[in-house]
Amino acid sequence: MPLETHQASAMDQMKRTGQRTTDRISGSWMTNQPNPLLCCRLKCWPRNRKGTRDSARATRGRRVPHGPIPPLNSFQMTPTTPRVLAPPGSSSGTTLTAYSSAIGWPPYVVMHEFDADRLGEKANSTSQHRYHVGGPRILVTAFPPFSDFETNVSQSVLEQLDVDGIDGLDVVTWMLSVDKAGSGAVAAEIRAGIEVDGVLHLGLAAGRTGISLERFARNRYSMTKPDNSGRLQESGSIVHGGPETLVTTAPLHILDEEFEHDTDVQWSDDAGGYVCNETIYRTLNELQASNGPTLPAILVHLPPESEVPLEDQVAAVIRIANCLVTRPRYEVAAALLFDDQGRILSCCRPKGDEWGGWWEFPGGKINPGEDAPAALLRELEEELRISPEPKEKVAHIDYDYDDRTVNLQIWNCGSIEPKSITLVEHDSARWLSRDELLQVKWLPADLPIIEKWFQEGLPESSRLR
């Protein structure tokens, strides 16, 4: 019986017997709801609820459901009403009966006997979801152990997120089966009209020493071991006729900024040839084919806990999740530096950077616990190998990029000797007079300040020399 029909039957039975619906529906979202609705799909909560405005939809082209959202749990019934985890007509894997779980399995995805053995009691857990209603909604997926691995760190991270949640986010957790059906489960939900703000796939990379943000998904199989259904696909295309390579839709610049100084997190250009790569490829391919706004989606490969402790991996995943579905606000301090002719220093971002070829004031983000002068001095030492003293804030602007807001402060640091500069992070530098200010392509946040100085003149530097 399809899950929707099964759930409707259970609801009818409860109405006939007069039993409270909250007694037999798993998940804390049902508590104190006067007319609770059953849900097994991300898309099926009513969109046009009383009191909901169109402005409730988020920015950056994300699809956001209206009104309260139940947790995504493919089997929300309690142990008194089991369901069979098998698609109609499926012959793959072993069909098992399972009950409500804090971590859901996608609808119509087979739980193989191998998966159930490894999950143990977790496959029949009746614990409740803990999640946040009202914030951006993110779907986080992981895998159980596979091959000869006794554990899978992605599962451990998912379990921790399911218990603790993420402050400010509505976190939906799914355990995907390690097989073809599991790899296509999220793609199927996208096809059906998924309503989340982002998709974060987690997987184990046993041979890596750090957390890998996978930039690409490849349309190829290169399995060296069978998946949990016994499938061994050593070559061939994942999607016949699909693009050879798909790029993550995650905000690259935001992730770059977030993990700029984190040695445990790196970008990777090779997601491998196993089920993890197959999963992110199917997800990205479906997003590309869909007519709706593109959701941010990424695969993150996690190393064994012996390489990076579990608590550190959970913390990193939380930061990644926030990067996917929230709009960050960066506090930035930048330097106004003069030479002995009264010209100001501009620096060109390097090739390969998202803003490569654009010009900016030297400086950078203010870290938590820092004030602007201390942050600026640190950045100038890192970028230019100089240590001038920031003495006066001469400009300030809030600028909204498409994916973030920058609160930029410009501090007058007086005059320096041009030969004292060593470019570490920039391709080139120029000293510009007032008349030359618009001869370079300034970053959008810097440009309004530059245009004002072009019209009104540069700030005075003599008293700071």
C-alpha positions as CSV (number, residue, x, y, z in Angstrom):
1,M,0.0,0.0,0.0
2,P,1.4,3.5,-0.8
3,L,2.4,5.4,2.3
4,E,0.0,8.2,1.7
5,T,-2.9,5.7,1.6
6,H,-1.5,3.9,4.6
7,Q,-1.4,7.1,6.6
8,A,-4.9,8.1,5.5
9,S,-6.2,4.8,6.7
10,A,-4.6,5.2,10.0
11,M,-6.0,8.7,10.4
12,D,-9.5,7.4,9.5
13,Q,-9.2,4.7,12.1
14,M,-8.2,7.2,14.7
15,K,-11.2,9.4,13.9
16,R,-13.5,6.5,14.1
17,T,-12.2,5.4,17.5
18,G,-11.9,8.9,18.8
19,Q,-8.2,8.5,19.6
20,R,-6.1,11.7,19.7
21,T,-4.0,12.0,16.6
22,T,-0.9,13.0,18.7
23,D,-1.0,9.5,20.4
24,R,-0.1,7.7,17.2
25,I,1.9,10.1,15.1
26,S,5.7,10.1,15.6
27,G,7.3,13.5,15.7
28,S,7.0,16.5,18.1
29,W,5.6,18.7,15.4
30,M,2.2,17.1,15.9
31,T,2.0,18.2,19.6
32,N,-0.6,20.9,20.2
33,Q,-1.5,21.1,16.5
34,P,-5.4,21.4,16.3
35,N,-5.6,19.8,12.9
36,P,-2.4,18.0,12.2
37,L,-1.6,16.8,8.7
38,L,0.3,13.7,7.8
39,C,3.2,14.2,5.5
40,C,5.8,11.9,3.9
41,R,7.0,14.3,1.2
42,L,8.8,17.7,1.5
43,K,6.4,19.3,-0.9
44,C,3.0,18.3,0.5
45,W,2.5,20.7,3.4
46,P,-0.1,23.3,2.3
47,R,1.6,26.3,0.6
48,N,-1.1,28.9,1.0
49,R,-1.9,29.0,4.7
50,K,-3.8,31.8,6.4
51,G,-1.5,34.6,7.4
52,T,1.3,33.6,5.1
53,R,2.7,36.3,2.8
54,D,4.5,35.9,-0.5
55,S,7.5,37.6,1.1
56,A,8.0,34.6,3.3
57,R,10.0,33.0,0.4
58,A,13.7,33.3,0.9
59,T,16.2,35.2,-1.2
60,R,18.9,33.6,-3.5
61,G,16.3,31.7,-5.5
62,R,15.5,29.1,-2.8
63,R,12.1,27.5,-2.4
64,V,10.8,27.8,1.1
65,P,7.6,26.1,2.3
66,H,4.9,28.2,4.0
67,G,3.7,27.7,7.5
68,P,4.8,25.1,10.1
69,I,6.8,22.2,8.6
70,P,6.7,18.6,9.8
71,P,10.0,16.7,9.9
72,L,10.7,14.7,6.8
73,N,10.3,11.1,8.1
74,S,9.4,8.4,5.6
75,F,7.7,6.3,8.2
76,Q,6.0,8.5,10.7
77,M,3.7,5.8,12.2
78,T,4.5,4.3,15.6
79,P,5.4,0.6,16.0
80,T,1.6,-0.3,16.1
81,T,1.4,0.6,12.4
82,P,4.4,-0.8,10.5
83,R,5.1,-0.1,6.9
84,V,7.1,-2.0,4.3
85,L,10.2,-0.2,3.0
86,A,10.0,-1.3,-0.7
87,P,8.7,0.4,-3.8
88,P,5.9,-1.4,-5.7
89,G,7.3,-4.1,-7.8
90,S,10.8,-3.8,-6.5
91,S,13.0,-6.9,-6.6
92,S,16.2,-5.3,-5.4
93,G,17.4,-6.0,-1.9
94,T,15.6,-7.5,1.1
95,T,12.2,-6.1,1.9
96,L,12.0,-5.2,5.6
97,T,9.4,-3.9,7.9
98,A,10.5,-0.8,9.9
99,Y,8.9,1.7,12.2
100,S,9.2,5.4,12.9
101,S,12.8,6.6,13.3
102,A,14.3,9.9,14.3
103,I,16.4,9.6,11.1
104,G,14.1,8.9,8.2
105,W,14.7,6.7,5.2
106,P,13.3,8.2,1.9
107,P,10.0,6.9,0.6
108,Y,10.2,3.8,-1.5
109,V,13.9,3.2,-0.8
110,V,14.8,-0.4,0.1
111,M,16.5,-1.0,3.3
112,H,18.8,-3.9,2.6
113,E,19.4,-6.7,5.1
114,F,23.0,-5.5,5.2
115,D,21.8,-2.0,6.2
116,A,19.5,-3.2,8.9
117,D,22.2,-5.4,10.4
118,R,24.6,-2.5,10.6
119,L,22.0,-0.1,11.9
120,G,20.8,-2.5,14.6
121,E,18.3,-0.9,17.0
122,K,18.5,2.4,15.2
123,A,16.4,0.9,12.3
124,N,13.5,0.5,14.7
125,S,14.0,3.5,16.9
126,T,11.0,5.5,18.0
127,S,12.9,8.5,19.2
128,Q,11.5,11.9,18.2
129,H,12.8,14.6,15.9
130,R,14.3,17.7,17.4
131,Y,14.3,20.5,14.9
132,H,13.7,24.3,14.5
133,V,10.5,25.6,12.8
134,G,10.6,28.9,11.0
135,G,14.2,29.0,9.9
136,P,15.7,28.0,6.6
137,R,15.2,24.3,5.9
138,I,18.1,22.0,5.0
139,L,18.0,18.4,4.0
140,V,21.0,16.5,5.3
141,T,21.7,12.9,4.1
142,A,24.2,10.3,5.1
143,F,24.9,6.6,4.5
144,P,25.1,3.5,6.8
145,P,28.3,1.3,6.8
146,F,29.1,-0.4,3.5
147,S,31.7,-3.0,2.2
148,D,33.9,-4.1,5.1
149,F,33.5,-0.9,7.2
150,E,31.9,-1.4,10.6
151,T,31.0,2.2,11.0
152,N,30.3,5.2,8.8
153,V,31.2,8.6,10.1
154,S,28.5,10.3,8.0
155,Q,25.9,8.3,9.9
156,S,27.4,9.4,13.2
157,V,27.3,13.0,12.2
158,L,23.7,12.7,11.0
159,E,22.7,11.1,14.3
160,Q,24.3,14.0,16.3
161,L,22.5,16.6,14.1
162,D,19.2,14.7,14.6
163,V,19.6,15.0,18.4
164,D,21.0,18.5,18.7
165,G,19.7,20.2,15.5
166,I,21.3,23.4,14.3
167,D,20.3,26.7,15.9
168,G,18.1,28.7,13.6
169,L,17.7,26.0,10.9
170,D,14.9,23.4,10.3
171,V,17.1,20.3,9.8
172,V,15.7,17.3,8.0
173,T,17.8,14.1,8.2
174,W,17.7,11.2,5.8
175,M,19.6,8.0,5.8
176,L,20.2,6.9,2.2
177,S,20.7,3.3,1.3
178,V,24.1,2.5,-0.3
179,D,22.7,1.5,-3.7
180,K,21.2,2.9,-6.9
181,A,17.8,3.6,-5.2
182,G,19.4,5.5,-2.4
183,S,21.5,7.5,-4.8
184,G,18.4,8.7,-6.7
185,A,16.1,9.3,-3.7
186,V,16.8,13.1,-3.4
187,A,16.7,13.5,-7.2
188,A,13.2,11.9,-7.1
189,E,12.1,14.4,-4.5
190,I,13.4,17.3,-6.5
191,R,11.4,16.0,-9.4
192,A,8.3,15.8,-7.2
193,G,8.7,19.5,-6.1
194,I,11.0,19.4,-3.1
195,E,10.7,22.5,-0.8
196,V,13.9,23.0,1.0
197,D,16.5,25.7,1.0
198,G,19.5,23.4,0.5
199,V,20.7,19.8,0.2
200,L,23.8,18.6,2.0
201,H,25.0,15.1,1.2
202,L,27.5,13.5,3.6
203,G,29.6,10.5,2.9
204,L,32.7,8.6,4.1
205,A,36.1,9.0,2.4
206,A,38.1,6.4,4.3
207,G,41.4,7.3,2.6
208,R,41.3,11.0,3.3
209,T,42.7,13.0,6.2
210,G,40.5,16.0,6.1
211,I,37.0,17.1,5.3
212,S,36.5,17.5,1.5
213,L,34.0,19.9,-0.1
214,E,33.4,18.3,-3.5
215,R,33.4,20.8,-6.3
216,F,32.4,18.5,-9.1
217,A,30.3,15.4,-9.8
218,R,31.3,13.1,-12.6
219,N,28.9,11.2,-14.9
220,R,30.8,7.9,-14.5
221,Y,31.0,4.7,-12.4
222,S,34.3,3.3,-11.2
223,M,33.3,1.1,-8.4
224,T,36.0,-1.1,-6.9
225,K,33.6,-2.8,-4.4
226,P,30.0,-3.8,-4.5
227,D,27.3,-1.5,-2.9
228,N,25.0,-2.9,-0.3
229,S,22.6,-4.3,-2.9
230,G,25.5,-6.3,-4.4
231,R,25.8,-4.1,-7.5
232,L,29.4,-3.6,-8.8
233,Q,29.4,-1.0,-11.6
234,E,33.0,-0.7,-12.7
235,S,32.4,1.6,-15.7
236,G,29.7,3.4,-17.6
237,S,27.6,6.5,-17.3
238,I,25.4,7.3,-14.3
239,V,22.9,9.1,-16.5
240,H,23.0,8.2,-20.2
241,G,23.3,11.4,-22.2
242,G,23.9,13.5,-19.2
243,P,26.7,16.1,-18.9
244,E,30.2,14.7,-18.2
245,T,30.7,17.0,-15.2
246,L,28.4,19.0,-13.0
247,V,29.5,21.8,-10.7
248,T,28.1,22.1,-7.1
249,T,25.4,24.7,-6.8
250,A,26.7,25.6,-3.3
251,P,27.9,29.2,-2.8
252,L,31.6,28.8,-3.5
253,H,32.7,32.2,-2.3
254,I,30.9,31.9,1.0
255,L,32.4,28.5,1.6
256,D,35.8,29.9,0.7
257,E,35.5,32.7,3.1
258,E,34.1,30.5,5.9
259,F,37.0,27.9,5.7
260,E,39.8,30.2,4.5
261,H,42.0,29.5,7.5
262,D,40.6,26.0,8.4
263,T,43.2,23.3,7.7
264,D,40.8,20.4,8.2
265,V,38.5,21.6,5.4
266,Q,39.6,21.6,1.8
267,W,38.1,21.7,-1.7
268,S,38.2,18.5,-3.7
269,D,37.9,18.0,-7.5
270,D,37.4,14.3,-7.3
271,A,34.3,12.8,-5.7
272,G,35.4,9.2,-6.6
273,G,33.3,6.7,-8.5
274,Y,31.2,5.1,-5.8
275,V,27.7,5.8,-4.5
276,C,28.6,9.2,-3.0
277,N,29.5,10.6,-6.4
278,E,26.5,8.9,-8.0
279,T,24.2,10.6,-5.4
280,I,25.5,14.1,-5.9
281,Y,25.5,13.7,-9.7
282,R,21.9,12.6,-9.7
283,T,20.9,15.4,-7.4
284,L,22.7,18.1,-9.5
285,N,21.5,16.7,-12.7
286,E,17.9,16.8,-11.5
287,L,18.4,20.4,-10.3
288,Q,19.7,21.3,-13.7
289,A,16.7,19.8,-15.4
290,S,14.1,21.3,-13.0
291,N,12.3,24.5,-14.0
292,G,12.4,26.0,-10.5
293,P,15.1,28.1,-8.8
294,T,18.4,26.2,-8.3
295,L,18.9,24.9,-4.8
296,P,22.4,24.9,-3.2
297,A,23.5,21.3,-3.1
298,I,26.9,19.8,-2.3
299,L,28.6,16.5,-1.3
300,V,30.9,16.6,1.7
301,H,33.3,13.7,2.2
302,L,34.2,13.1,5.8
303,P,37.4,11.3,6.9
304,P,37.5,8.6,9.6
305,E,37.2,9.9,13.2
306,S,40.8,8.9,13.7
307,E,41.8,11.7,11.4
308,V,39.4,14.4,12.5
309,P,37.5,14.0,15.8
310,L,33.7,13.5,15.5
311,E,32.9,16.7,17.4
312,D,35.1,18.7,15.0
313,Q,33.4,17.1,12.0
314,V,29.9,17.9,13.4
315,A,31.0,21.5,14.0
316,A,32.3,21.8,10.4
317,V,29.1,20.3,8.9
318,I,27.0,22.8,10.9
319,R,29.1,25.6,9.5
320,I,28.6,24.2,5.9
321,A,24.9,23.9,6.5
322,N,24.7,27.5,7.5
323,C,26.7,28.6,4.5
324,L,24.2,26.8,2.2
325,V,21.0,28.3,3.5
326,T,21.6,31.5,5.4
327,R,22.8,34.9,4.2
328,P,26.0,35.7,6.0
329,R,27.0,39.2,7.1
330,Y,30.7,39.9,7.1
331,E,32.4,42.6,9.1
332,V,35.4,43.8,7.0
333,A,38.2,46.2,7.8
334,A,40.3,47.7,4.9
335,A,43.2,50.1,4.7
336,L,43.6,53.4,3.0
337,L,47.4,53.6,2.4
338,F,49.2,56.6,0.8
339,D,52.6,56.9,-0.8
340,D,54.7,60.1,-0.6
341,Q,52.9,61.6,-3.6
342,G,49.5,61.3,-2.0
343,R,48.3,58.4,-4.1
344,I,46.4,55.4,-2.6
345,L,47.1,51.7,-2.8
346,S,44.8,49.4,-4.7
347,C,45.4,45.6,-5.0
348,C,44.2,43.1,-7.7
349,R,42.6,39.9,-6.6
350,P,44.4,36.8,-8.1
351,K,43.2,34.7,-11.0
352,G,41.2,31.7,-9.8
353,D,39.5,33.7,-7.1
354,E,35.7,34.3,-7.7
355,W,36.5,38.0,-8.0
356,G,39.8,37.5,-9.8
357,G,40.9,40.6,-11.8
358,W,38.9,43.0,-9.6
359,W,40.6,45.6,-7.4
360,E,40.2,46.3,-3.7
361,F,41.5,48.0,-0.6
362,P,43.8,45.6,1.2
363,G,42.2,44.1,4.4
364,G,39.9,41.4,5.4
365,K,37.3,40.0,7.7
366,I,37.1,40.9,11.4
367,N,37.1,37.7,13.4
368,P,35.0,37.1,16.5
369,G,36.6,38.9,19.5
370,E,38.7,41.3,17.3
371,D,38.2,45.0,16.9
372,A,38.6,46.6,13.5
373,P,42.2,48.0,14.0
374,A,43.5,44.7,15.3
375,A,41.9,42.7,12.5
376,L,43.2,45.2,9.9
377,L,46.8,45.0,11.3
378,R,46.6,41.2,11.1
379,E,45.4,41.2,7.6
380,L,48.0,43.7,6.4
381,E,50.7,41.6,7.9
382,E,49.3,38.5,6.1
383,E,48.7,40.2,2.7
384,L,51.4,42.8,2.4
385,R,54.0,42.0,5.1
386,I,53.6,45.6,6.6
387,S,52.5,46.8,10.0
388,P,51.1,50.3,9.8
389,E,48.9,51.7,12.6
390,P,45.2,52.2,11.7
391,K,44.3,55.5,13.4
392,E,41.1,56.8,11.9
393,K,38.0,55.4,10.2
394,V,37.3,57.5,7.2
395,A,34.5,55.6,5.4
396,H,31.8,53.0,6.2
397,I,29.3,51.2,4.0
398,D,26.8,48.3,4.1
399,Y,26.7,46.6,0.8
400,D,24.4,43.7,-0.3
401,Y,25.9,41.2,-2.7
402,D,23.6,38.5,-4.1
403,D,24.7,36.0,-1.5
404,R,25.9,38.0,1.4
405,T,26.1,41.4,3.1
406,V,29.4,43.2,3.7
407,N,29.8,45.9,6.4
408,L,33.0,47.6,5.2
409,Q,35.1,50.0,7.3
410,I,37.9,51.9,5.7
411,W,40.7,53.0,8.0
412,N,43.3,55.6,7.2
413,C,46.7,54.1,7.9
414,G,48.8,57.0,6.7
415,S,51.8,56.9,4.4
416,I,54.2,54.0,3.7
417,E,57.2,53.3,1.5
418,P,55.9,51.5,-1.6
419,K,59.1,49.3,-1.7
420,S,58.1,47.9,1.8
421,I,55.2,46.0,0.3
422,T,55.4,42.3,-0.5
423,L,52.3,40.9,-2.3
424,V,51.3,37.6,-0.8
425,E,47.7,37.2,-1.8
426,H,47.2,39.6,-4.7
427,D,48.4,39.4,-8.3
428,S,49.4,43.1,-8.6
429,A,49.1,46.5,-7.0
430,R,48.8,50.1,-8.2
431,W,49.2,53.5,-6.6
432,L,46.3,55.7,-7.9
433,S,45.9,59.5,-7.8
434,R,42.5,61.0,-7.5
435,D,42.2,61.3,-11.3
436,E,43.1,57.7,-11.7
437,L,40.7,56.2,-9.2
438,L,38.3,54.9,-11.8
439,Q,40.9,53.4,-14.1
440,V,40.6,50.0,-12.4
441,K,37.6,47.7,-11.8
442,W,36.8,48.0,-8.1
443,L,34.9,45.5,-6.1
444,P,31.2,46.5,-5.9
445,A,31.4,47.2,-2.2
446,D,34.4,49.5,-2.7
447,L,33.2,51.3,-5.7
448,P,30.7,53.7,-4.0
449,I,33.5,55.0,-1.7
450,I,35.8,55.4,-4.6
451,E,33.2,57.3,-6.7
452,K,32.6,59.7,-3.8
453,W,36.4,60.3,-3.4
454,F,36.7,60.8,-7.2
455,Q,34.0,63.6,-6.9
456,E,35.0,65.1,-3.6
457,G,38.7,64.4,-3.2
458,L,40.7,61.8,-1.2
459,P,40.8,62.0,2.7
460,E,43.8,63.8,4.1
461,S,46.8,61.7,5.1
462,S,49.3,64.2,6.2
463,R,48.3,64.3,9.9
464,L,48.7,60.5,10.1
465,R,52.2,60.3,8.7
